[in-house]
Amino acid sequence: MSARPIGSATLSFGLVSVPIQMFSANESKSAVRFNWLEKETGARVKQQYISTKSGEVVPREEMVKGYEFAKNQYVLFTPEELKALEQQKSESVEIVEFVPAELVDRVFYNKIYYLGPDKGGARAYRLLSRAMHETGLTALARYSARGKQYLVLVRPLEDGLAMEQLYYSDEVRHFSEVEMEAGEVKDEELQLAVQLIKQAASDSFEPTKYQDEVRQRILEQIERKVQGEEITAAPEEEPTTQIIDLMDALKQSLQQGESAAGDASEKKVAKKKSSKKTASRRKTSKKAS
């Protein structure tokens, strides 16, 4: 099933304009949503806004927006004034400069969108994609939409382009704000930690190996509830003995990793033997027939 565009824009670099379509690159499925219902009737309940002064419900038509410029002091805006404050709608992605992707720290990344060519833009789109692949550069751009201006990074992806929304510099906190105690790292501990990392290292990233087990469990329990079964809490596991000594913890971790690797290797060998036996049986049955 083809992806549906969520919007269109014009990507410009120099005097070249590329009509593009935007597509969601991902969707979050981790949250299982529950609705609030009235206990006795099972009817959905609606959210209401309550005045902090009178304690009464305020109808939407009697509400206005305001900006808190000092503690409990607000300046009020009409819908017309709010509209005038917004960035003018242009739906444009204006490339400002090209930079190596590794210069943009991952802490700046927010959302990602796939970009596809819109009608009449295929040649210019492919030209820009190929040129960025050739140079190994990505493009920093300004994207204006929905009354706001975003900082984005356009980068080549496979045969096309992707656009990543970035945080502005004043939206990113510095790591220096994180308080850290002083801690000594011993050479022996460091060697074991490096060993442990190498033991669990992989040459490739296979996202299909990982699934949201919590979400799966919740959905299974919900299905049981739909079928009329009662949901009971699973028995809590006994807490494992805490290892205080760092060296002991590292050594035991390495032993567990070696044991797991040995089990996996045995399973592989057994699987190969089973496959050979199956193949041998098939050959024998073919000869007999």
N, C-alpha and C positions, 0 to 999 in steps of 0.2 A: 504493500500500500504506500503510495507516494505521500511525502510530507506536505502539509498545507502551510503556505506562507502566513506569517502573522503580521506582516507589514511590508511596505516597499519604500525605497529611498534612492537617492542618487549618490554614488561614490565618486568623488572627484579627486584627481591628482594632476597638478598643472592645469592645462586647459582641456584635459580629457575627462569626460563625464561618462560614468558607467551606471545605467539603470539596474538596480539590484532588488532582489526579494530576500526577506529575512525569515529564517526558520528556527524554531526552538531546537537546541542541540540536545536537551535532556529534560527530564521531568522527575520531580521528587516523588517517590512512592513510599517513603519511610513512615509518614504519618497516617495512621488509621483513624479516621474522623468519627467522633460520636456526637450526636445531637442532644440538646437538652429538651426533655419532654415533661409535661405535667404528669405527676406520679399516678393520680387517680384515673385520668381520662386517656393518657397516652398521646395527648395533642402536643404539637410543637409549640415552644414558647418563643416569643420575640424579644429582642433586645430593646430597651428603652433608655432614653437619656434623662437623668434626674438632676434637677437644680440643686447645687450644693448649698444654696441659700434658703430656698423654700421647702426643699425635699419633695417637690411635686414633679410629675412627668412634664417635660418640655416638648411640645409638638415640633416636628422638623421645620415647619413653615415659620416658627418663631425663633429659630436658631440663626446665629451669624458667626462668622469666623473672626478670630482675633489673634494678635501676636503679643506674647508676654514680653514686654521690654524691660520690666522690673518686677520684683516679687509681688504677685497678685495684681499687677497693673497691665492692662491690655489696651492696645489700639485696635479698633474695629475696622473691618473692610467689607465693602459691598461685593457681590458677585462680579460686578463690572470692574471694580478696582483690582480684584484678584486676577481677573483675566488680563488686565493691562500689565500686571507684574510679570506674567509668564513670558518665557522665551518665545519669540515669534516662531510659528510652525513653519519649518522648511523641509523636514524629512531629508536632510542632507548629511552625508558623511564626508567631511572635508579633511583630506590627508594634509598634515602639517609637516611631518618629517619622517624619515626612515631610520630605524635603529636596529641593531642586533637584538634578537629576542632575549638572549641571556642577560642583557642589561636591565631588563624590567623584572624586578623582584616579584616572586610569586605572591607576596603579601598584598600586592596591588590588584590582583585578579578578583573579579566579582562574578559576572555571568558570561556565558558564551552562546553565540548564535552562529548558525551556518548561513552563509551568503550564497545565493544563486543568481544567475543573470536574469534580468527581466526582459521583456520583449525588446528586441533590437540591440541588446547589450552583450550578446554572446562573444563577439570578436574582441571587444575592448576588455571584457571580463577575463577571458582566457589570456589575453596579452599581459594584463597586470599580474595574474597568477603565475604565469611562466617567468616573467621578469623578476618577481619576488623570489621564486624558487632559485633562479640563476644567481641572484645577488646574496641570497641567504638572509635578507633583511625583512623586518616587519614594519608596519606603518602605524605611527601614532596619529590619531585623527580626532576631530570634534564631531559629535553626533547630536544633532538637535531634533528632538521629538517630544510630543506630549507636554509641551510647555517647559521642558528642561533641556539642559545641555550636558552631555556626557563625554567623558574622556574614554576613548576606545583604542584598542590595538587590533589592526587588521593583519592577519597572517595567512600564508599559504597553507592549505590543508588538502592532502591527496591531490586531486585534479582541480581543486577550486580554492575558495577563500573562507575563512572564519573570522568572526568579529568578537573580541572579548571586551566586555565593559570593565573599566578599571575604576578603582577608587582614586579620588584626588589626594594629593599629598597631605592635606590637612584632615583627611578622614582616616588616615593610617596612623596607628599608635606606634611609638618606637619601642623596640625590645628593651631599651634601657630602663623603661618604666617597670619592668619585672624585677622584683626584689630577689636576690640570690645570695645564699650564704656561701662563705668560702669553703671549699672542700678539696682535700688532697687526693690526687689520682696516683696510685702506685703502679709501677711498671708491670708487675706480675698480673695485677687486676686488669690493666689495659690490654695485655696480651691475650688473656682469657676472653675478655669482652670482644676483641677483634675476631678471635676464633669462633665465638658464638655467632657473631654476625655473618661470617663467611659460611658457617654451617647452614644457616637459614637463608643464604643468598640464592637468588634465581636469576637466570639470564634473560628472562622475559616477564612482561606483565600480562597476566591472563585474568581480566576482570570477571570472566564467566565462572571462575573458581569460587567467587565470593557471592554470598546471598545474604539478604537481611533476615537472619534467623528469628529475630524478635518479631518482626512483622508477620512472618509465616506462622509462627506459633499463635499470635493473636488472632489471625484470620481463621486458623484451624479451630481455635476455641470458640470464635464467633459462630462458625458453621455448626459446631456441636450445640450451641445455644439455640440456633435457628431450628435445629432438629429436635429440640425439646429437652436436651440433656442439661444437667447442672454443671457449672464450671467450678472446679475446686483448685485451690492453689497447690502447685507442685511442692513436695517436701523440700525444705531448704537443705542444701549440701553442708556437711560439716566443714567448718573453715580449716584449711590446710595449715599445718604447723609453719609458723613464720620463721624464716631463716634470717637471723640477725647478721651473721658473718657474711660479708660480701664475697669473699673468696669461695666459701662453701656454696653459696647460691650460684655462682658462676660455674663451679665444677659440676654441681648436680644438674644444672641446665644443659651443659655439654653432654653429660651422660645420657640424659633423657633424649636429646637430639640424636645421638648415635644409636640409641635403642630404637627410636622411631624410624630412622633411616634404614636400620637393619630389617625391621618388620616390613617396610615398604619394598625393600630389595627382594625379600623372600616371596612376597606376594607377586612381584613381577615375574620372578623365576617360575613360580607355580602357574601363573597365567600363561606363560610361554609354553610350558610343558602341556598344559591343558589344551592349548591351541594346536600344538603338534599332534597330540593324540586324536583330537577331533578331525584334523586334516587326514591323518593316517586311516582313520575309520572310514572316511568318505571315499578315499582311494580304494580301500578294500571292497567296499560295497559296490563301487562302480565296476571293479574287475569281476565281481561275482555276477553282476547283472549282464 
